[in-house]
Amino acid sequence: MAEDVGVCEVVTQLDKACREAGFFYVKGHGIPDSLLREVRDVTHKFFDLPLEEKLKIKLSAATGYRGYQEVGDNVTKGEPDVHEAIDCYRELKLGMYGDMGKPLVGPNLWPSNPQNFKVVMEQYIDLCAELSRNIMQGIALALGGKFNELEGHIAGDPFWVMRLIGYPVISKENGHDEHGADIGCGAHTDYGLLTLVNQDENITALQVRNHSGEWIWAPPIPGTFVCNIGDMLKILSNGLYESTLHQVINKSPKYRVCVAYFYEPNYDATIEPLDICVQRTGGIKILGQAVYGEHLVGKVTTNFRY
């Protein structure tokens, strides 16, 4: 696989993007444009519903942190974010992963309106998982390992998270002053391995901080995903790859939807620097280890305002 000239070229590009930016665009990924659009369309339709309808699937600790949050419920570094969202996770049953799995036990709360919501999202999740596994194989090669280096006990049975996010127009009329410092989603890094961002076309709202500390806009390119690496891949790479800070500011006069699929390690995986990456960084483990499920629960349980 690694001998193929085309594969080598892609692997080289992946390594450069992960080292220098931590974000990249993915095209030619095989997921139909029509499905990317349908996912955004049904998400728009849900967020267009009256609040009382949306609150039928309200997120709480009792729902395993799955479901709908109103604008301002999500908190980043103590500040409420100007977005609403639905949070979904790979479903966990009671007893899976012991106490570490308990906070996220339960089924996803799929809305009954639009009627095709669950079918569309489950098809999309399956395709995103397949695409993410392929990208992770490229990243494994980029790090100097075998194509399946990041599977097995690391991500052979990957967890996933999906956030369907709606960013209202910031204006005085809806209580947000367009000249104020309203942030759709505050600066943060993602928790897992890899994120696929499917964002509305013609609205530029995502910003990425580069290594010089400047915020760079990541405009949507039709038919592509914006892809970024998360905290667990930073640890595995021993800091060769940075989980990049990013934030969202919707200055557009239009409501914006973004669907983020997060490809994660095995829920109970202990993540530590790979030997091949330690060798590339002077033979010293720069970063410590983390149990992915503990890392996720620690973040999830402090992310919401009740």
Residue pairs with C-beta under 8 A, 6 or more apart in sequence:
1 7
1 137
1 141
1 147
2 8
2 11
2 141
2 147
7 138
7 141
10 138
11 138
11 141
11 142
12 142
13 24
14 24
14 135
14 138
14 139
14 142
15 142
15 143
17 23
17 24
18 24
18 139
18 142
18 229
18 233
18 237
18 240
18 241
19 240
19 241
20 211
21 208
21 210
21 244
22 208
22 228
22 229
22 241
22 242
22 243
22 244
23 208
23 218
23 226
23 227
23 228
23 244
23 246
24 226
24 227
24 228
25 221
25 224
25 225
25 226
25 227
26 131
26 135
26 196
26 224
26 225
26 227
27 221
27 223
27 224
29 131
29 224
29 225
30 127
30 131
31 124
31 127
31 128
31 131
33 222
33 223
35 120
35 123
35 124
35 127
36 198
36 223
38 120
39 120
39 121
39 124
39 198
39 259
40 198
40 200
40 257
40 259
42 114
42 116
42 117
42 120
42 121
43 86
43 164
43 166
43 257
43 259
44 166
44 255
44 257
45 113
45 114
46 54
46 86
46 111
46 113
46 114
46 117
46 164
47 54
47 84
47 166
47 255
47 257
49 111
49 113
51 70
53 113
54 68
54 70
54 84
54 111
55 68
55 70
56 111
57 67
57 68
57 86
57 109
57 110
57 111
58 67
58 68
58 69
59 65
59 66
59 67
59 68
59 69
59 73
59 87
59 109
59 304
60 67
60 306
61 103
61 301
63 106
63 109
64 89
64 92
64 103
64 104
64 105
64 106
65 87
65 89
65 103
65 104
65 300
65 301
65 304
66 87
66 88
66 89
66 104
66 106
66 107
66 108
66 109
67 86
67 87
67 109
68 84
68 85
68 86
68 109
68 111
69 84
69 85
69 86
69 87
69 304
70 84
71 82
71 83
71 84
71 168
72 80
72 81
72 82
72 305
73 80
73 84
73 304
73 305
74 80
74 81
74 83
74 85
74 185
74 303
74 304
74 305
75 81
75 302
75 303
75 304
75 305
76 183
76 185
76 186
76 187
76 188
76 303
77 186
77 187
77 188
79 183
79 186
80 305
81 183
81 184
81 185
81 186
82 167
82 168
82 170
82 176
82 182
82 183
82 184
82 250
83 165
83 166
83 167
83 168
83 184
83 185
83 248
84 165
84 166
84 168
85 163
85 164
85 165
85 166
86 109
86 111
86 163
86 164
87 161
87 162
87 163
88 108
88 110
88 121
88 125
88 161
88 162
88 163
88 164
89 104
89 108
89 159
89 160
89 161
89 162
90 159
90 160
90 161
90 267
91 106
91 107
91 108
92 101
92 104
92 105
92 106
92 267
93 105
94 102
94 105
95 101
96 105
96 267
97 267
97 268
97 293
100 267
100 268
100 291
100 293
100 294
100 297
101 267
101 293
103 297
103 300
103 301
104 296
104 297
104 300
110 117
110 118
110 121
111 117
121 162
121 164
124 259
124 261
125 160
125 162
125 261
128 160
128 162
128 196
128 261
128 263
129 158
129 160
129 263
131 196
131 225
132 158
132 193
132 194
132 196
132 261
132 263
133 151
133 158
133 263
135 194
135 227
136 150
136 151
136 155
136 193
136 194
136 263
137 147
137 148
137 150
138 147
139 150
139 194
139 229
139 233
139 241
140 146
140 147
140 148
140 149
140 150
141 147
143 149
143 236
143 237
143 240
143 241
143 274
143 276
143 277
143 280
144 276
144 277
144 280
145 274
145 276
149 274
149 276
150 193
150 236
153 266
153 269
154 236
154 265
154 266
154 269
154 271
155 193
155 263
155 264
155 265
155 266
155 269
156 266
157 266
157 267
158 193
158 263
158 264
158 265
158 266
159 192
159 264
159 265
159 266
159 267
159 292
159 293
159 296
160 261
160 262
160 263
160 264
161 191
161 192
161 261
161 262
161 264
161 296
162 259
162 260
162 261
162 262
163 259
163 260
163 262
164 257
164 259
165 185
165 257
165 258
165 259
165 260
166 255
166 256
166 257
167 184
167 185
167 205
167 248
167 250
167 255
167 256
167 257
167 258
168 174
168 176
168 250
168 255
169 250
169 252
169 253
169 254
169 255
170 176
170 177
170 178
170 180
170 182
170 184
170 250
170 251
171 177
171 178
172 178
176 182
178 251
182 249
183 247
183 248
183 249
184 205
184 247
184 248
184 249
184 250
184 256
185 247
185 248
186 247
187 209
187 245
187 246
187 247
188 245
188 246
188 247
189 230
189 231
189 234
189 243
189 244
189 245
189 246
190 228
190 229
190 230
190 231
190 243
190 262
191 230
191 231
191 232
191 262
191 264
191 292
191 295
191 296
191 299
192 230
192 231
192 232
192 233
192 262
192 263
192 264
192 265
192 292
192 296
193 229
193 230
193 232
193 233
193 236
193 263
193 264
193 265
194 227
194 228
194 229
194 230
194 233
194 262
194 263
195 227
195 228
195 229
195 230
195 260
195 261
195 262
195 263
196 225
196 226
196 227
196 260
196 261
196 263
197 206
197 225
197 226
197 227
197 228
197 258
197 259
197 260
198 225
198 258
198 259
198 260
198 261
199 205
199 206
199 220
199 226
199 256
199 257
199 258
199 259
200 220
200 254
200 256
200 257
200 258
201 220
201 222
202 220
202 254
203 220
203 250
203 252
203 254
203 256
204 217
204 218
204 219
204 220
204 252
205 248
205 249
205 250
205 251
205 252
205 256
205 258
206 217
206 218
206 226
206 246
206 247
206 248
206 258
207 215
207 216
207 217
207 218
207 246
207 247
207 248
207 249
208 215
208 216
208 218
208 228
208 244
208 245
208 246
209 215
209 216
209 244
209 245
209 246
210 216
211 242
215 247
218 226
218 246
220 226
228 243
228 244
228 246
229 241
229 242
229 243
229 244
230 243
230 262
230 264
231 243
231 290
231 295
232 264
232 265
232 271
232 290
232 292
232 295
233 241
233 243
234 241
234 242
234 243
234 287
235 271
235 272
235 273
235 287
235 288
235 289
235 290
236 271
236 272
236 273
236 274
236 277
237 273
237 274
237 277
238 273
238 274
238 277
238 278
238 280
238 281
238 285
238 286
238 287
239 281
239 286
239 287
240 277
240 280
240 281
248 258
250 256
264 292
264 296
265 271
265 292
266 292
267 292
267 293
267 296
268 291
268 292
268 293
269 291
269 292
270 289
270 290
270 291
271 289
271 290
271 291
271 292
272 285
272 287
272 288
272 289
272 290
273 281
273 285
273 286
273 287
278 284
278 285
